[in-house]
């Protein structure tokens, strides 16, 4: 691939010639200071603000904001721009600020809270945001399998007047209330199912012009002229291209088609930097992980699962396959900001010890075990070194590398059915929702499809013990005692490893820094352009 070195001047000239006026920001949830419009309550004048362009690595057609867009990195990012929750999470530092809420929740008693709506909040069609809309959005999300477990502490929601919402909780849930309320995005109650799944509208700073989340498609946004919040649109237009192929995204930024790309491949980082762009690696939570079918022998034996983690030289994997852009996992949470306050070194920490791996396999009668490793294509870089290490301790690995179709791994109708996989190597990062430990553990280890239809760990007494501790932590108002309970949860997960990470991988973003005002990449998947202004 020919290297193209672009100056700021030549880049702007090139993009103007192609109609792609400059500016793109990837993976940012607005500036850290949550920049307020000069005239608060009025949308910013974006007539000459330029166009924000981006190349994203994920694909999805789930534009429906109900259910957190099914966890889609692409559509979640779009939703952050088009919709508002009562509260919003800044993904740079995970602080929470007011969205549609006028202020903090007001505590009526231990299980009753009220939230007042921001005065004058309007949807992009000019209609008013009402308390009834909020009630409807919460009820739909409570019934959803993805988002419902995260807000299950809510019993009922009611509108006490046109601009006040009352939440009646099942049990006290003080410490994480605003963070969880931020998950539910609000839209007009009148929207039909068809409208929600094709072209929904919200009260955020942007609105959809067109939506095509298929590979090679585009998401087009224009400003919501009725927005009166604190994060108005700072460009005249946004154009997001869906480029799943690593080389296609690299070409897009090197030749000046876009100013930033998501998920920079390590192999192409130098090429991107030689073109004049910046590549930032932001530490985050993202975990490449192994998941076992614990309903299938011998993976129902914890010794076999533990042996895999002792067999893998994670330090070598990070150095050789990830170019050093990751940190070995010593506990469920990373030991750096913004996670430090929730960090706990697990009682079981896996370090490279092939002899211990062999001893555990021998104790379990699993020497010479033959199995299929179902490798998600996103893990292609690290799979060879992992397979090499597993083979070295006497395991016979058949590698099945393909894109995972997650629908194949939903809970079977017959609970006794054994799902068609042995061990899976894939990855995930639920910090696109929040970094509160309960949410992150609930995502993979709660009463849901992960434990019932994937790892199948929900059949075990250890899983039941974990659920008891998680519930105790949810109801604990003392932050120190709550953390102690979470630490016990971390230890159970680390000891049993039905699904467990190998490292915390950094998020790589490529962008032209001198053309993006108030833009900083984030450490999780997705793009956020709130507060970022194209340099004209």
GUPA-849562 format. One record per residue (C-alpha): residue number from 1; residue in three letters; x, y, z. Coordinates in Angstrom, 3 decimals, decimal comma. Example, Ala and Ser with C-alpha at 12.3 -4.5 7.8 and 13.67 -1.06 7.14 Angstrom:
% GUPA-849562
1 Ala 12,300 -4,500 7,800
2 Ser 13,670 -1,060 7,140
This chain:
% GUPA-849562
1 Unk 0,000 0,000 0,000
2 Unk 1,427 3,363 -0,984
3 Unk 2,091 5,646 1,955
4 Unk 0,592 9,111 1,646
5 Unk 1,883 11,857 3,904
6 Unk -0,801 14,491 4,346
7 Unk -0,315 17,946 5,758
8 Unk -3,255 19,713 7,349
9 Unk -3,483 22,024 4,320
10 Unk -3,351 19,249 1,707
11 Unk -5,827 17,152 3,667
12 Unk -8,407 19,924 3,770
13 Unk -7,924 20,610 0,085
14 Unk -8,377 16,936 -0,747
15 Unk -11,481 16,458 1,342
16 Unk -13,084 19,605 -0,013
17 Unk -12,506 18,311 -3,537
18 Unk -14,298 15,065 -2,740
19 Unk -17,104 16,725 -0,852
20 Unk -15,978 15,266 2,473
21 Unk -15,425 18,427 4,517
22 Unk -13,289 17,601 7,351
23 Unk -13,858 16,266 10,622
24 Unk -14,220 13,105 12,354
25 Unk -13,927 11,926 15,802
26 Unk -13,977 8,406 16,920
27 Unk -14,566 6,822 20,258
28 Unk -15,136 9,948 22,295
29 Unk -18,135 10,654 24,508
30 Unk -17,750 14,380 24,358
31 Unk -14,978 16,333 25,945
32 Unk -14,144 15,593 29,528
33 Unk -15,511 18,924 30,718
34 Unk -18,878 18,387 29,017
35 Unk -18,660 21,619 27,094
36 Unk -21,774 23,766 27,353
37 Unk -23,123 25,692 24,384
38 Unk -22,338 29,407 24,459
39 Unk -26,046 30,109 24,601
40 Unk -27,406 27,299 26,723
41 Unk -30,873 26,221 25,721
42 Unk -30,320 26,947 22,034
43 Unk -28,814 24,640 19,425
44 Unk -25,436 25,795 18,138
45 Unk -25,211 27,402 14,709
46 Unk -23,764 24,608 12,592
47 Unk -24,185 26,116 9,119
48 Unk -20,435 26,442 8,571
49 Unk -19,251 23,855 11,070
50 Unk -18,242 21,219 8,517
51 Unk -18,902 17,531 8,276
52 Unk -17,825 14,853 10,739
53 Unk -16,835 11,670 8,922
54 Unk -15,844 8,345 10,429
55 Unk -14,997 4,778 9,520
56 Unk -16,319 2,199 11,986
57 Unk -15,372 -1,446 12,368
58 Unk -18,690 -2,898 13,503
59 Unk -21,876 -3,713 11,647
60 Unk -25,492 -3,873 12,830
61 Unk -29,003 -3,158 11,640
62 Unk -30,497 -2,856 15,142
63 Unk -31,306 0,868 15,262
64 Unk -33,973 0,346 17,945
65 Unk -32,830 2,077 21,173
66 Unk -34,865 -0,333 23,307
67 Unk -32,614 -2,952 24,869
68 Unk -29,382 -0,980 24,453
69 Unk -29,465 -1,818 20,720
70 Unk -28,720 -5,419 21,655
71 Unk -25,231 -4,373 22,729
72 Unk -24,209 -3,396 19,176
73 Unk -21,094 -1,186 19,259
74 Unk -22,156 0,565 16,045
75 Unk -25,757 1,327 16,948
76 Unk -25,006 2,088 20,585
77 Unk -22,638 4,799 19,383
78 Unk -25,307 6,187 17,087
79 Unk -27,857 6,088 19,890
80 Unk -25,600 8,187 22,155
81 Unk -25,938 11,020 19,634
82 Unk -29,620 10,756 18,738
83 Unk -31,234 9,931 22,086
84 Unk -30,994 10,991 25,702
85 Unk -31,516 9,138 28,921
86 Unk -32,418 10,824 32,166
87 Unk -28,654 10,802 32,769
88 Unk -25,670 10,365 30,478
89 Unk -22,279 8,694 30,994
90 Unk -19,098 10,412 29,781
91 Unk -17,082 7,498 28,419
92 Unk -13,778 9,294 28,959
93 Unk -13,982 9,035 32,740
94 Unk -17,411 7,388 33,319
95 Unk -18,727 10,367 35,234
96 Unk -22,479 10,827 35,051
97 Unk -24,161 14,095 34,072
98 Unk -27,723 15,273 33,502
99 Unk -29,413 14,267 30,269
100 Unk -33,173 14,752 30,250
101 Unk -33,178 15,070 34,031
102 Unk -33,243 18,581 35,475
103 Unk -31,197 17,449 38,479
104 Unk -30,378 14,517 40,732
105 Unk -33,019 11,953 41,686
106 Unk -34,964 12,974 44,781
107 Unk -35,279 10,313 47,459
108 Unk -38,787 10,002 48,885
109 Unk -37,995 6,908 50,953
110 Unk -35,653 3,914 50,696
111 Unk -37,431 2,510 47,657
112 Unk -39,064 5,561 46,080
113 Unk -37,344 8,189 43,925
114 Unk -38,559 10,980 41,665
115 Unk -36,842 12,658 38,711
116 Unk -37,916 15,978 37,165
117 Unk -37,413 16,513 33,425
118 Unk -35,395 19,317 31,838
119 Unk -37,556 22,292 30,974
120 Unk -38,277 22,733 27,271
121 Unk -36,823 19,407 26,132
122 Unk -38,032 18,627 22,599
123 Unk -37,669 15,783 20,150
124 Unk -36,239 16,406 16,702
125 Unk -39,781 16,693 15,296
126 Unk -40,499 19,572 17,707
127 Unk -42,788 17,620 20,051
128 Unk -42,348 17,795 23,836
129 Unk -40,622 15,165 25,935
130 Unk -43,096 14,004 28,584
131 Unk -42,953 11,922 31,720
132 Unk -45,253 9,440 29,980
133 Unk -42,555 8,906 27,328
134 Unk -40,043 8,074 30,064
135 Unk -42,452 5,602 31,672
136 Unk -43,005 3,892 28,319
137 Unk -39,274 3,660 27,595
138 Unk -38,545 2,106 31,000
139 Unk -41,382 -0,396 30,698
140 Unk -40,181 -1,549 27,277
141 Unk -36,602 -1,898 28,508
142 Unk -37,660 -3,742 31,659
143 Unk -39,239 -6,366 29,396
144 Unk -36,117 -6,628 27,221
145 Unk -33,688 -9,515 27,713
146 Unk -30,560 -7,375 27,212
147 Unk -31,341 -4,249 29,217
148 Unk -33,947 -5,652 31,595
149 Unk -31,505 -7,389 33,985
150 Unk -29,581 -4,121 34,458
151 Unk -32,644 -2,225 35,687
152 Unk -34,398 -5,139 37,377
153 Unk -34,308 -3,254 40,695
154 Unk -37,175 -1,115 39,323
155 Unk -40,610 -2,430 40,266
156 Unk -42,883 0,157 38,648
157 Unk -42,534 3,553 36,979
158 Unk -45,229 6,210 36,931
159 Unk -45,737 9,786 35,794
160 Unk -46,868 11,909 38,732
161 Unk -47,347 14,874 36,380
162 Unk -46,297 15,845 32,840
163 Unk -42,667 16,452 33,804
164 Unk -42,042 14,237 36,869
165 Unk -41,348 10,516 36,941
166 Unk -41,593 8,355 40,061
167 Unk -39,607 5,128 40,406
168 Unk -40,818 2,496 42,842
169 Unk -37,974 0,064 43,534
170 Unk -38,038 -3,562 44,656
171 Unk -35,244 -2,901 47,153
172 Unk -32,872 -0,038 48,063
173 Unk -30,485 0,718 45,218
174 Unk -28,801 4,007 46,084
175 Unk -25,214 3,927 44,848
176 Unk -25,702 3,068 41,176
177 Unk -29,072 4,635 40,459
178 Unk -28,094 7,356 37,971
179 Unk -25,693 5,101 36,088
180 Unk -28,438 2,547 35,483
181 Unk -31,040 5,161 34,576
182 Unk -28,598 6,319 31,865
183 Unk -29,067 3,004 30,032
184 Unk -32,666 3,776 29,083
185 Unk -32,976 6,148 26,136
186 Unk -36,215 8,081 25,735
187 Unk -38,315 8,520 22,594
188 Unk -41,952 9,494 21,831
189 Unk -44,418 6,990 23,226
190 Unk -46,326 7,305 19,946
191 Unk -43,563 5,678 17,878
192 Unk -44,643 2,401 16,314
193 Unk -42,522 -0,737 16,314
194 Unk -41,746 -0,125 12,642
195 Unk -40,579 3,423 13,363
196 Unk -38,391 2,233 16,244
197 Unk -36,677 -0,332 14,050
198 Unk -36,219 1,848 10,938
199 Unk -35,891 5,562 11,719
200 Unk -36,587 6,414 15,393
201 Unk -36,342 9,972 16,693
202 Unk -34,982 11,256 19,973
203 Unk -34,200 14,431 21,892
204 Unk -30,419 14,256 21,512
205 Unk -28,284 16,757 19,600
206 Unk -28,438 14,740 16,375
207 Unk -31,127 13,070 14,283
208 Unk -30,952 10,353 11,654
209 Unk -31,093 11,264 7,972
210 Unk -30,475 7,703 6,819
211 Unk -29,375 4,457 8,450
212 Unk -27,582 1,547 6,803
213 Unk -25,477 -0,434 9,240
214 Unk -24,628 -3,208 6,806
215 Unk -21,013 -3,678 5,677
216 Unk -20,248 -0,891 3,206
217 Unk -23,250 1,136 4,371
218 Unk -23,449 4,558 5,997
219 Unk -25,159 6,257 8,903
220 Unk -25,969 9,902 8,126
221 Unk -26,869 12,418 10,869
222 Unk -27,958 16,060 10,876
223 Unk -28,358 18,396 13,882
224 Unk -31,527 18,395 15,958
225 Unk -32,499 22,061 15,727
226 Unk -34,805 21,679 18,734
227 Unk -32,139 20,389 21,129
228 Unk -31,720 22,543 24,269
229 Unk -29,294 20,477 26,336
230 Unk -25,625 21,047 27,134
231 Unk -24,026 19,084 24,273
232 Unk -25,329 20,641 21,017
233 Unk -24,198 19,439 17,606
234 Unk -20,981 21,206 16,567
235 Unk -20,992 20,269 12,883
236 Unk -23,447 20,547 10,014
237 Unk -23,498 16,817 9,323
238 Unk -22,047 13,442 10,322
239 Unk -21,266 10,619 7,908
240 Unk -20,224 7,256 9,376
241 Unk -19,006 4,576 6,966
242 Unk -19,260 0,916 7,997
243 Unk -15,910 -0,604 7,018
244 Unk -15,433 -3,958 8,718
245 Unk -12,238 -4,792 6,823
246 Unk -9,095 -3,542 8,591
247 Unk -7,320 -2,553 5,380
248 Unk -10,379 -0,672 4,119
249 Unk -10,468 1,485 7,253
250 Unk -6,734 2,040 7,035
251 Unk -7,011 3,163 3,414
252 Unk -9,861 5,508 4,325
253 Unk -7,746 7,465 6,809
254 Unk -4,467 7,295 4,866
255 Unk -6,006 8,639 1,640
256 Unk -7,963 11,334 3,484
257 Unk -11,486 10,003 3,012
258 Unk -12,003 10,241 6,777
259 Unk -10,231 11,901 9,667
260 Unk -10,510 9,024 12,116
261 Unk -11,081 5,299 12,244
262 Unk -12,117 2,844 14,925
263 Unk -10,140 -0,264 15,854
264 Unk -6,770 0,476 14,306
265 Unk -5,064 -2,830 13,442
266 Unk -1,605 -2,990 15,029
267 Unk -0,051 -4,021 11,737
268 Unk -1,222 -0,791 10,097
269 Unk -0,533 1,678 12,916
270 Unk 2,816 2,861 11,537
271 Unk 1,328 3,392 8,082
272 Unk -1,413 5,560 9,569
273 Unk 1,081 7,598 11,574
274 Unk 3,251 8,079 8,474
275 Unk 0,222 9,630 6,794
276 Unk 0,213 12,338 9,473
277 Unk -2,478 10,905 11,725
278 Unk -2,228 10,016 15,391
279 Unk -2,814 6,517 16,740
280 Unk -3,781 6,487 20,421
281 Unk -3,962 3,349 22,542
282 Unk -6,318 3,923 25,481
283 Unk -6,289 1,434 28,385
284 Unk -9,715 -0,021 29,018
285 Unk -11,580 -3,113 30,150
286 Unk -11,815 -5,004 26,839
287 Unk -11,127 -8,697 27,465
288 Unk -10,143 -11,424 25,029
289 Unk -11,543 -14,419 26,897
290 Unk -11,978 -18,165 26,943
291 Unk -15,492 -19,515 27,450
292 Unk -16,100 -23,178 28,248
293 Unk -19,163 -25,307 27,693
294 Unk -19,409 -26,319 31,351
295 Unk -22,264 -28,697 30,623
296 Unk -19,915 -30,839 28,548
297 Unk -17,264 -33,123 30,073
298 Unk -14,458 -32,607 30,873
299 Unk -15,053 -28,839 30,866
300 Unk -17,456 -29,265 33,767
301 Unk -14,330 -29,960 35,857
302 Unk -12,881 -26,698 37,192
303 Unk -9,372 -28,208 37,147
304 Unk -9,519 -28,571 33,369
305 Unk -10,653 -24,987 32,938
306 Unk -7,942 -23,691 35,255
307 Unk -5,305 -25,713 33,401
308 Unk -5,989 -23,724 30,225
309 Unk -5,158 -20,455 31,976
310 Unk -1,946 -21,775 33,532
311 Unk -0,907 -23,168 30,127
312 Unk -1,096 -19,838 28,282
313 Unk 1,868 -17,468 28,376
314 Unk -0,134 -14,235 28,437
315 Unk 2,950 -12,008 28,685
316 Unk 4,311 -13,572 25,470
317 Unk 0,920 -13,207 23,805
318 Unk 0,740 -9,512 24,686
319 Unk 4,291 -8,827 23,523
320 Unk 4,149 -10,766 20,260
321 Unk 0,512 -10,681 19,137
322 Unk -0,698 -7,408 20,662
323 Unk 2,507 -5,358 20,382
324 Unk 2,392 -4,726 24,112
325 Unk -0,995 -3,002 23,999
326 Unk -2,639 -4,888 26,860
327 Unk -2,226 -5,647 30,557
328 Unk -2,304 -9,166 32,072
329 Unk -5,476 -9,837 33,987
330 Unk -4,939 -10,075 37,757
331 Unk -8,554 -9,558 38,713
332 Unk -11,893 -9,004 37,050
333 Unk -11,333 -5,223 36,979
334 Unk -8,161 -3,523 35,665
335 Unk -5,778 -1,870 38,121
336 Unk -5,712 1,590 36,518
337 Unk -8,047 4,559 36,219
338 Unk -10,961 4,829 35,980
339 Unk -11,287 1,292 37,381
340 Unk -8,870 1,475 40,321
341 Unk -11,457 2,110 43,028
342 Unk -13,220 -1,154 42,111
343 Unk -10,055 -3,203 41,582
344 Unk -9,314 -6,274 43,676
345 Unk -6,482 -8,716 43,084
346 Unk -8,255 -12,027 42,738
347 Unk -7,554 -14,858 45,168
348 Unk -6,597 -16,918 42,095
349 Unk -4,240 -15,208 39,651
350 Unk -3,143 -17,216 36,622
351 Unk 0,525 -16,932 35,706
352 Unk 2,326 -18,993 33,106
353 Unk 2,958 -22,410 34,684
354 Unk 2,811 -25,273 32,130
355 Unk 3,751 -27,870 34,745
356 Unk 0,826 -26,872 36,925
357 Unk -1,420 -27,037 33,873
358 Unk -0,258 -30,589 33,171
359 Unk -0,718 -31,604 36,803
360 Unk -4,294 -30,281 36,845
361 Unk -5,128 -32,087 33,618
362 Unk -3,680 -35,301 35,064
363 Unk -5,707 -34,944 38,273
364 Unk -8,847 -34,518 36,162
365 Unk -7,987 -37,472 33,921
366 Unk -7,858 -35,184 30,903
367 Unk -4,305 -35,718 29,629
368 Unk -4,170 -35,709 25,848
369 Unk -7,625 -34,141 25,644
370 Unk -8,777 -33,455 22,085
371 Unk -11,180 -30,545 21,609
372 Unk -12,272 -27,882 19,159
373 Unk -11,382 -24,252 19,863
374 Unk -14,046 -22,094 18,282
375 Unk -12,093 -18,931 17,481
376 Unk -13,951 -15,745 16,630
377 Unk -12,326 -14,041 13,643
378 Unk -11,701 -10,985 15,834
379 Unk -9,193 -13,102 17,777
380 Unk -7,124 -14,118 14,740
381 Unk -4,030 -12,250 15,977
382 Unk -3,790 -14,007 19,336
383 Unk -5,104 -17,477 18,430
384 Unk -1,808 -18,969 17,138
385 Unk 0,180 -18,285 20,316
386 Unk -2,656 -19,611 22,484
387 Unk -2,958 -22,791 20,431
388 Unk 0,817 -23,251 20,575
389 Unk 0,801 -23,036 24,378
390 Unk -2,151 -25,409 24,773
391 Unk -0,528 -27,914 22,458
392 Unk 2,686 -27,728 24,498
393 Unk 0,916 -29,144 27,581
394 Unk -0,432 -32,135 25,645
395 Unk -3,803 -30,832 24,443
396 Unk -4,918 -31,639 20,903
397 Unk -6,513 -28,510 19,473
398 Unk -8,649 -28,296 16,355
399 Unk -9,062 -24,621 15,503
400 Unk -12,414 -23,576 14,042
401 Unk -11,965 -19,941 13,068
402 Unk -15,044 -18,086 11,859
403 Unk -17,244 -15,166 12,759
404 Unk -19,417 -16,153 15,720
405 Unk -23,152 -16,242 15,039
406 Unk -24,361 -15,586 18,556
407 Unk -27,937 -16,675 17,828
408 Unk -26,593 -20,235 17,616
409 Unk -25,626 -19,938 21,271
410 Unk -28,894 -18,729 22,757
411 Unk -30,483 -20,896 25,458
412 Unk -31,950 -24,052 23,875
413 Unk -35,639 -24,780 24,342
414 Unk -34,678 -28,079 25,968
415 Unk -32,528 -27,220 29,026
416 Unk -30,758 -30,596 28,808
417 Unk -29,448 -29,875 25,308
418 Unk -25,661 -29,639 25,102
419 Unk -24,651 -26,759 22,867
420 Unk -22,340 -27,446 19,900
421 Unk -19,023 -26,085 21,152
422 Unk -16,194 -27,079 23,493
423 Unk -14,160 -23,952 24,159
424 Unk -14,526 -20,512 22,605
425 Unk -11,914 -17,792 22,139
426 Unk -13,609 -14,459 21,657
427 Unk -13,814 -11,091 23,358
428 Unk -16,110 -8,451 24,734
429 Unk -16,356 -5,103 26,458
430 Unk -19,599 -4,204 28,265
431 Unk -18,041 -0,936 29,509
432 Unk -19,862 0,700 26,584
433 Unk -22,728 0,715 29,129
434 Unk -20,955 1,560 32,382
435 Unk -18,072 0,462 34,566
436 Unk -20,025 -0,364 37,684
437 Unk -18,910 -3,851 38,792
438 Unk -22,419 -5,199 39,259
439 Unk -23,368 -4,416 35,668
440 Unk -20,147 -5,889 34,260
441 Unk -20,499 -9,110 36,246
442 Unk -24,217 -9,343 35,512
443 Unk -23,498 -9,078 31,781
444 Unk -21,507 -12,330 31,663
445 Unk -22,462 -14,149 34,876
446 Unk -26,052 -13,112 35,648
447 Unk -29,306 -14,994 35,168
448 Unk -29,208 -14,638 31,391
449 Unk -28,304 -16,258 28,074
450 Unk -24,570 -16,187 28,831
451 Unk -24,893 -18,550 31,794
452 Unk -27,888 -20,493 30,492
453 Unk -27,122 -20,846 26,801
454 Unk -23,388 -20,254 26,396
455 Unk -21,159 -21,127 29,335
456 Unk -24,121 -23,075 30,827
457 Unk -22,660 -22,279 34,257
458 Unk -26,070 -21,466 35,767
459 Unk -26,469 -25,151 36,714
460 Unk -23,794 -24,946 39,418
461 Unk -23,849 -24,146 43,167
462 Unk -20,979 -21,696 42,634
463 Unk -23,166 -19,674 40,261
464 Unk -25,969 -19,653 42,852
465 Unk -23,529 -18,395 45,507
466 Unk -22,404 -15,627 43,158
467 Unk -25,998 -14,486 42,602
468 Unk -26,575 -14,281 46,357
469 Unk -23,499 -12,104 46,855
470 Unk -24,370 -9,875 43,889
471 Unk -27,838 -9,280 45,298
472 Unk -26,443 -8,463 48,736
473 Unk -24,103 -5,947 47,128
474 Unk -26,948 -4,305 45,190
475 Unk -28,865 -3,672 48,393
476 Unk -25,813 -2,462 50,353
477 Unk -25,697 1,334 50,711
478 Unk -22,294 1,412 52,424
479 Unk -19,746 1,689 49,596
480 Unk -16,968 -0,093 51,501
481 Unk -19,160 -3,060 52,415
482 Unk -20,476 -3,162 48,863
483 Unk -16,914 -3,382 47,539
484 Unk -16,117 -6,207 49,963
485 Unk -19,038 -8,178 48,545
486 Unk -17,901 -7,508 44,989
487 Unk -14,412 -8,718 45,898
488 Unk -15,893 -12,038 46,979
489 Unk -17,677 -12,197 43,631
490 Unk -14,426 -11,541 41,751
491 Unk -12,795 -14,431 43,635
492 Unk -15,572 -16,886 42,772
493 Unk -15,347 -15,958 39,101
494 Unk -11,527 -16,200 39,052
495 Unk -11,535 -19,597 40,732
496 Unk -14,226 -21,140 38,536
497 Unk -13,431 -19,471 35,176
498 Unk -16,500 -20,565 33,187
499 Unk -15,769 -17,482 31,094
500 Unk -12,664 -15,487 31,968
501 Unk -10,373 -12,933 30,427
502 Unk -6,738 -13,331 29,452
503 Unk -5,842 -9,638 29,532
504 Unk -7,283 -6,132 29,352
505 Unk -6,674 -4,915 25,805
506 Unk -6,197 -1,271 24,865
507 Unk -8,514 0,440 22,394
508 Unk -6,704 1,847 19,328
509 Unk -8,060 4,904 17,517
510 Unk -6,559 6,682 14,527
511 Unk -7,350 10,359 13,892
512 Unk -6,006 13,669 12,604
513 Unk -5,493 15,517 15,873
514 Unk -5,055 19,009 14,401
515 Unk -8,435 18,889 12,701
516 Unk -10,576 17,862 15,634
517 Unk -11,234 20,391 18,357
518 Unk -12,131 18,965 21,780
519 Unk -11,636 15,367 20,707
520 Unk -10,073 12,634 22,821
521 Unk -10,389 8,888 22,124
522 Unk -11,920 6,568 24,700
523 Unk -10,993 3,121 26,010
524 Unk -14,089 1,209 24,887
525 Unk -15,726 0,357 21,584
526 Unk -17,912 2,834 19,744
527 Unk -17,659 6,448 18,628
528 Unk -18,841 9,597 20,361
529 Unk -18,576 13,023 18,738
530 Unk -20,351 15,045 21,419
531 Unk -18,373 18,241 21,966
532 Unk -16,008 17,638 19,026
533 Unk -15,835 20,426 16,437
534 Unk -14,365 20,098 12,934
535 Unk -11,545 22,565 12,277
536 Unk -12,585 24,672 9,287
